[in-house]
Amino acid sequence: MHHSQTMFQNRWLRVDVDVVELPNGRLYDYTVIREKKHGVAVIALNAAGQVLLQQEYRYPVAQVIWQVPGGLIDDGEMPLAAAQRELREETGHEAEHWCYLGALWDNPALEDMQIHLFLAQPAFAAGPPQWDEEEWIQWQWQSWSWLQAAIRTGEIKERVILAAVGLLWAHGDLPAGD
């Protein structure tokens, strides 16, 4: 990098324009979103093997979309503790067993955020959700066949769900079916 200039900053992120040298030697002004925190997401399964999905309004796409529970890792917090906290806060559920599936770059063309994915099972109700004031969330249990159909038809396009299903497949942990 030849030099960098911060163009915008708030409590969530910073936007920099970096002058970088590409592998061919050409200089390029690269806009980068630098996240202040990394994230976590949880694929939670109940005793019946259903997956816990939530719907949340996302302003940039002006839609209520399907997601898995997740959020940002607090300062000094380990990813597993953040995943457990987010599952409890967003859905009121906890789980007996946790397995780290891996991490993904959220959008490496624009930002530096990583999301750590976890499998939690069996998940069970442990109390009421504790949403942040800016959140509007509804959650429900769905079968794997419903999830597969929703991905195939494009009803689900959210990158974390798609990555989580891919990681479950790669680990050999996809449920056999309903």
C-alpha positions in Angstrom: 0.0 0.0 0.0 1.4 3.4 -1.0 -1.0 5.4 1.3 -4.4 5.4 2.8 -7.0 8.0 3.6 -10.0 7.5 5.9 -13.2 8.8 4.2 -15.8 7.9 6.8 -16.0 6.4 10.3 -18.6 5.5 12.8 -19.0 3.0 15.7 -19.5 0.1 13.3 -16.9 0.6 10.6 -14.3 2.8 8.8 -14.1 3.4 5.1 -10.6 3.9 3.7 -9.3 4.6 0.2 -6.0 2.9 -0.1 -3.6 3.4 -3.0 -2.3 -0.1 -3.7 0.0 -1.6 -6.3 -1.6 -4.4 -8.2 0.4 -7.6 -9.2 0.9 -6.0 -12.7 2.5 -2.9 -11.1 -0.4 -0.6 -11.8 -1.6 1.7 -9.0 -5.2 1.5 -8.0 -7.5 3.5 -5.6 -9.1 0.7 -3.6 -12.1 1.4 -1.3 -12.0 -0.8 1.8 -14.5 -1.1 4.6 -12.6 -1.9 7.7 -14.9 -3.6 10.3 -14.4 -2.7 13.9 -15.4 -6.2 15.0 -15.7 -9.7 13.5 -18.9 -11.8 13.7 -20.3 -15.2 14.5 -23.2 -17.2 13.2 -25.0 -20.3 14.5 -26.6 -23.3 12.8 -28.8 -24.5 15.7 -30.5 -27.9 15.4 -33.2 -29.1 17.8 -33.6 -32.7 19.0 -35.8 -33.4 15.9 -33.0 -32.2 13.6 -34.8 -29.0 12.5 -32.8 -25.9 11.9 -33.5 -22.6 13.8 -33.9 -19.8 11.2 -34.9 -16.2 11.8 -36.3 -13.5 9.7 -35.0 -10.0 10.0 -35.6 -6.8 8.1 -32.5 -5.6 6.2 -32.7 -2.1 5.0 -30.0 -2.2 2.2 -32.1 -4.9 0.3 -35.4 -3.5 1.6 -36.6 -7.0 2.5 -37.3 -9.3 5.4 -34.7 -12.1 4.8 -34.0 -15.5 6.3 -30.9 -15.7 8.4 -29.3 -17.8 11.1 -28.7 -16.3 14.6 -25.5 -14.3 14.8 -23.9 -11.0 15.4 -20.7 -9.2 16.3 -18.0 -10.4 18.7 -17.6 -8.0 21.7 -14.2 -6.7 22.6 -12.3 -9.4 24.5 -14.9 -12.0 23.8 -14.0 -15.4 22.3 -16.0 -16.4 19.1 -17.7 -19.4 20.9 -18.8 -17.2 23.8 -20.2 -14.7 21.3 -22.0 -17.4 19.3 -23.6 -18.7 22.6 -24.6 -15.2 23.6 -26.1 -14.3 20.2 -28.1 -17.5 20.1 -29.5 -16.8 23.5 -30.1 -13.1 22.9 -31.8 -13.4 19.4 -33.8 -16.6 20.0 -33.9 -17.4 23.7 -32.2 -20.8 23.0 -29.1 -22.5 24.3 -27.5 -25.8 23.2 -25.7 -28.7 24.8 -23.0 -29.3 22.2 -21.0 -26.8 20.1 -18.8 -27.5 17.1 -16.7 -24.9 15.3 -17.3 -25.2 11.5 -14.9 -22.6 10.2 -14.7 -19.0 9.2 -15.5 -17.0 6.1 -14.7 -13.6 4.8 -17.9 -11.7 4.7 -17.1 -9.8 1.4 -13.4 -9.7 0.7 -13.8 -7.5 -2.3 -14.9 -4.7 -0.1 -14.2 -5.4 3.6 -12.0 -7.3 6.1 -14.7 -8.9 8.3 -14.5 -12.6 9.2 -17.5 -14.6 10.4 -17.0 -17.7 12.6 -19.6 -20.4 12.1 -20.8 -22.8 14.7 -23.1 -25.9 14.9 -25.1 -26.0 18.1 -27.2 -29.1 19.0 -29.5 -30.0 20.5 -30.9 -26.5 20.9 -33.6 -25.9 23.5 -35.6 -22.9 24.8 -33.9 -21.3 27.8 -35.9 -18.0 28.2 -37.2 -15.0 26.2 -35.1 -13.4 23.5 -33.3 -10.1 24.4 -33.3 -8.1 21.2 -31.4 -4.8 20.7 -33.7 -1.8 20.2 -32.8 -1.6 16.4 -33.6 -5.3 15.8 -36.9 -6.8 14.5 -36.5 -10.6 14.5 -38.9 -13.5 14.2 -37.6 -17.1 14.4 -38.9 -20.5 13.7 -37.8 -24.1 13.2 -37.6 -25.4 9.7 -37.0 -28.8 8.2 -33.9 -29.5 6.1 -36.1 -30.2 3.1 -37.7 -26.8 3.5 -34.2 -25.2 3.8 -33.0 -27.0 0.7 -36.0 -26.0 -1.3 -35.7 -22.3 -0.1 -32.1 -22.2 -1.2 -32.9 -23.9 -4.6 -35.7 -21.4 -5.4 -33.7 -18.4 -4.3 -36.0 -17.6 -1.3 -32.8 -17.8 0.7 -29.8 -15.9 -0.7 -28.1 -14.8 2.5 -24.4 -15.7 2.3 -23.9 -17.0 5.9 -26.7 -19.6 5.6 -25.3 -20.7 2.2 -21.7 -20.9 3.6 -22.9 -22.8 6.7 -24.7 -25.4 4.6 -21.5 -25.7 2.6 -19.4 -26.1 5.7 -21.8 -28.7 7.1 -21.6 -30.6 3.8 -17.8 -30.4 3.8 -17.6 -31.7 7.5 -20.1 -34.5 6.6 -22.6 -33.1 9.1 -25.6 -32.4 6.9 -28.7 -34.1 8.3 -30.0 -37.0 6.2 -33.4 -35.4 5.8 -36.7 -34.9 7.7 
